[in-house]
Amino acid sequence: MISRRRFTQAVAAGMASAGLAACSAQTAAAPPPAPAGHLSFGPLKQVKTGLLNQGYAEAGPADGPVVILLHGWPYDIHSYVDVAPRLAQDGYRVIVPYLRGYGTTTFLSGATMRNGQQSAVASDIIALMDALKIQKAVLGGFDWGSRTAAVLAALWPERVKAQVLVSGYLITNVEAQKQPLPPAAELGWWYQYYFATDRGVLGYTRNRDEFNKLIWKTVSPRWAFDDATYQRTAQSFANPDHVAIVVHNYRWRLGLAAGEAQYDKLEQKLFTGPILPQPTITLSSDFDGAAADGKAYRGKFSGKYDHRVLTGIGHNVPQEAPAEFARAVRDADRL
């Protein structure tokens, strides 16, 4: 996997420089700024999926090959508002779910642990596929979504036809995460350590709008989004379980919070750093700094593979470069 050490060193070093420059002979020309594009998905759908009443957007023909697009933090389904129509025009049935703790996705029971660990989040997507009678899909994701897609490919390989992963292989090994990094690298994880404190939980609860806008600006310094674009996504952070899921996710990754026993066997498999056999395209951007060439995680993919670097693009790749992301999904499906 791309180690936390290498990844955060690259991010911190890049953020400290005047520009987050990607370094690779394979670097693609910077995509043109995205047009105003679509403002919404239209009416959303809801379906009961195991532990959740899950909200999702859908586009394209009901009988088309399925693409599932997974968002990260602090983002939501609108990261794909200009990707989904492009894929729908190509005949794909596109599903864009709210992850647990976001938007209209809610828990069916108040007694269920608000668990943000990687295998729990991935299990929600398998439950969604089962509820919608989707046997296999092409997956695309960034941030939490990239990790979730890779976890699905590792644990349920028969359900994943191909995948597009921003920042490469992000499956978490909790023991490895416990190792300290050089101070400059730790700087990039300030919010993770903030969430480890009671003060951080209170601060995120009170100030999540301002907090998440700061993250957007920090990790996508060249993205000139307007307030309406941000507020469209910020509504999803009003979910009653949002703070609990976000805090647990980051505390669990650092070994500061326990997961649930029902996921122990899945996590043990993930901690071995399994090789992913599906056709894969990895995308990197300025956010990845010196790790943008993808060399750190190339060995984690044994199937047909391509790596692409997008210069001038920050962390929210599908919203900042929707045409490039949609092209990667189409190309991964054809590898």
Helices and strands as residue ranges (DSSP letters): H 4-16, E 27-28, E 45-49, E 52-59, E 66-70, G 77-80, H 84-89, E 93-97, E 106-107, H 118-131, E 137-141, H 144-155, G 157-159, E 160-166, H 174-177, H 183-186, G 187-189, H 190-195, H 198-219, H 227-234, G 235-238, H 242-253, G 261-263, H 264-271, E 280-285, G 286-293, G 298-300, E 305-310, H 317-320, H 322-334
